[in-house]
Amino acid sequence: MNRIRTIALAAVIAGGGLAVSAVGASAAVVCNADGDCWHTTAEYKYPPAVTLQIHPHDWKWGDHDKFRWREHDGRGYWHGDRWEEF
């Protein structure tokens, strides 16, 4: 009986570890006022003068003519046709 409890406890601890690691990996969709959108996996503090909307990772837009995907790696944001790093 002691062995079963040990196995059950180990399973609970392992499951809890997986749940915590899944929470840590977050993603979001960020869009600027021009309709440029990109994915991010980190929460950045953008400069105050930059107007952005941050949406959950599964966000979908309704008006496809208003938004466009413009992916880019790194920390920054789209400003016109340029990626501004900060």
ZAPAKE-671512 format. One record per residue (C-alpha): z, y, x; residue in one letter; residue number from 1. Coordinates in nm, 3 decimals, decimal comma. Each point is the difference from the previous one (the first is absolute). Layout:
BEGIN
<atom pz="Z" py="Y" px="X" resn="a" resi="NUM"/>
...
REM end
This chain:
BEGIN
<atom pz="0,000" py="0,000" px="0,000" resn="m" resi="1"/>
<atom pz="0,075" py="0,232" px="0,289" resn="n" resi="2"/>
<atom pz="-0,350" py="-0,053" px="0,142" resn="r" resi="3"/>
<atom pz="-0,163" py="0,097" px="-0,333" resn="i" resi="4"/>
<atom pz="0,202" py="0,324" px="-0,010" resn="r" resi="5"/>
<atom pz="-0,103" py="0,080" px="0,356" resn="t" resi="6"/>
<atom pz="-0,369" py="-0,057" px="-0,081" resn="i" resi="7"/>
<atom pz="0,028" py="0,206" px="-0,319" resn="a" resi="8"/>
<atom pz="0,171" py="0,286" px="0,185" resn="l" resi="9"/>
<atom pz="-0,267" py="-0,006" px="0,271" resn="a" resi="10"/>
<atom pz="-0,273" py="0,018" px="-0,266" resn="a" resi="11"/>
<atom pz="0,166" py="0,300" px="-0,167" resn="v" resi="12"/>
<atom pz="0,035" py="0,182" px="0,333" resn="i" resi="13"/>
<atom pz="-0,362" py="-0,072" px="0,094" resn="a" resi="14"/>
<atom pz="-0,122" py="0,119" px="-0,340" resn="g" resi="15"/>
<atom pz="0,204" py="0,318" px="0,031" resn="g" resi="16"/>
<atom pz="-0,153" py="0,068" px="0,340" resn="g" resi="17"/>
<atom pz="-0,350" py="-0,032" px="-0,143" resn="l" resi="18"/>
<atom pz="0,084" py="0,236" px="-0,285" resn="a" resi="19"/>
<atom pz="0,131" py="0,266" px="0,241" resn="v" resi="20"/>
<atom pz="-0,306" py="-0,026" px="0,225" resn="s" resi="21"/>
<atom pz="-0,232" py="0,036" px="-0,301" resn="a" resi="22"/>
<atom pz="0,176" py="0,319" px="-0,110" resn="v" resi="23"/>
<atom pz="-0,041" py="0,157" px="0,343" resn="g" resi="24"/>
<atom pz="-0,380" py="-0,021" px="-0,010" resn="a" resi="25"/>
<atom pz="-0,103" py="0,282" px="-0,230" resn="s" resi="26"/>
<atom pz="-0,339" py="0,153" px="-0,055" resn="a" resi="27"/>
<atom pz="-0,127" py="0,300" px="-0,188" resn="a" resi="28"/>
<atom pz="-0,319" py="0,182" px="-0,090" resn="v" resi="29"/>
<atom pz="-0,009" py="0,366" px="0,102" resn="v" resi="30"/>
<atom pz="-0,250" py="0,247" px="-0,147" resn="c" resi="31"/>
<atom pz="-0,062" py="0,362" px="0,093" resn="n" resi="32"/>
<atom pz="-0,109" py="0,282" px="-0,234" resn="a" resi="33"/>
<atom pz="-0,367" py="-0,065" px="0,090" resn="d" resi="34"/>
<atom pz="0,020" py="-0,359" px="-0,132" resn="g" resi="35"/>
<atom pz="0,002" py="-0,174" px="0,339" resn="d" resi="36"/>
<atom pz="0,226" py="-0,307" px="-0,019" resn="c" resi="37"/>
<atom pz="0,126" py="-0,241" px="0,265" resn="w" resi="38"/>
<atom pz="0,257" py="-0,275" px="0,041" resn="h" resi="39"/>
<atom pz="0,317" py="0,041" px="0,201" resn="t" resi="40"/>
<atom pz="0,272" py="-0,249" px="0,088" resn="t" resi="41"/>
<atom pz="0,256" py="0,257" px="0,113" resn="a" resi="42"/>
<atom pz="0,179" py="0,284" px="-0,173" resn="e" resi="43"/>
<atom pz="-0,084" py="0,321" px="0,185" resn="y" resi="44"/>
<atom pz="0,133" py="0,350" px="-0,045" resn="k" resi="45"/>
<atom pz="-0,323" py="0,192" px="-0,032" resn="y" resi="46"/>
<atom pz="-0,018" py="0,370" px="0,094" resn="p" resi="47"/>
<atom pz="0,122" py="0,223" px="-0,287" resn="p" resi="48"/>
<atom pz="-0,335" py="0,181" px="-0,036" resn="a" resi="49"/>
<atom pz="-0,186" py="-0,327" px="-0,069" resn="v" resi="50"/>
<atom pz="-0,043" py="-0,088" px="-0,368" resn="t" resi="51"/>
<atom pz="0,003" py="-0,378" px="-0,045" resn="l" resi="52"/>
<atom pz="0,074" py="-0,249" px="-0,273" resn="q" resi="53"/>
<atom pz="0,162" py="-0,328" px="0,102" resn="i" resi="54"/>
<atom pz="-0,061" py="-0,296" px="-0,230" resn="h" resi="55"/>
<atom pz="0,127" py="-0,362" px="0,005" resn="p" resi="56"/>
<atom pz="-0,218" py="-0,252" px="0,184" resn="h" resi="57"/>
<atom pz="-0,146" py="-0,143" px="-0,323" resn="d" resi="58"/>
<atom pz="-0,101" py="0,343" px="-0,139" resn="w" resi="59"/>
<atom pz="-0,348" py="0,020" px="-0,149" resn="k" resi="60"/>
<atom pz="-0,179" py="0,317" px="-0,093" resn="w" resi="61"/>
<atom pz="-0,174" py="0,047" px="-0,331" resn="g" resi="62"/>
<atom pz="-0,270" py="0,253" px="0,097" resn="d" resi="63"/>
<atom pz="-0,200" py="-0,152" px="0,288" resn="h" resi="64"/>
<atom pz="-0,196" py="0,324" px="0,049" resn="d" resi="65"/>
<atom pz="0,316" py="0,193" px="0,084" resn="k" resi="66"/>
<atom pz="0,129" py="-0,230" px="0,279" resn="f" resi="67"/>
<atom pz="-0,148" py="-0,174" px="0,305" resn="r" resi="68"/>
<atom pz="0,145" py="-0,240" px="0,258" resn="w" resi="69"/>
<atom pz="0,020" py="0,135" px="0,354" resn="r" resi="70"/>
<atom pz="0,207" py="-0,242" px="0,203" resn="e" resi="71"/>
<atom pz="0,138" py="0,096" px="0,342" resn="h" resi="72"/>
<atom pz="0,255" py="-0,146" px="0,237" resn="d" resi="73"/>
<atom pz="0,294" py="0,197" px="0,127" resn="g" resi="74"/>
<atom pz="0,226" py="0,275" px="-0,120" resn="r" resi="75"/>
<atom pz="-0,185" py="0,283" px="-0,166" resn="g" resi="76"/>
<atom pz="-0,197" py="0,117" px="-0,302" resn="y" resi="77"/>
<atom pz="-0,354" py="0,092" px="-0,100" resn="w" resi="78"/>
<atom pz="-0,080" py="0,373" px="0,002" resn="h" resi="79"/>
<atom pz="-0,360" py="0,055" px="-0,102" resn="g" resi="80"/>
<atom pz="-0,211" py="-0,229" px="0,219" resn="d" resi="81"/>
<atom pz="0,260" py="-0,024" px="0,277" resn="r" resi="82"/>
<atom pz="0,298" py="-0,228" px="0,052" resn="w" resi="83"/>
<atom pz="0,294" py="0,221" px="0,099" resn="e" resi="84"/>
<atom pz="0,264" py="-0,179" px="0,206" resn="e" resi="85"/>
<atom pz="0,357" py="0,127" px="0,010" resn="f" resi="86"/>
REM end
